[in-house]
């Protein structure tokens, strides 16, 4: 689903700014804050981080799965990423490096 959202937003930006250049579309998405795939990833990490911290009995049943999913998200962006905030910073750095 994330891929469909990203494709749709890219096409909208191409029509909106009348361009076919991917670098122009990426810059527009960065400047206007439309990084759909990464926003979903960051929001998921924030949710899972809060979910793991809850002391609810039902949440405790699934806490290990949530931690495992968080760890896999964090390892995608290298060492030094242990929180959702650090993940957001790593995504921004990676995206800006790719665009520039």
QUITAVEN-V565823 format. One line per field, one symbol per residue. psi: psi as a letter, one per 40 degrees, with the letter a starting at -180 (. if undefined). A space follows every 10 residues. Layout:
psi: ???
This chain:
psi: dddddddddd ddddddefie hddddddddd defggddddd dddddddddd ddeifhdddd dedddddddd ddddddeaie heiddddddd ddddddddd.
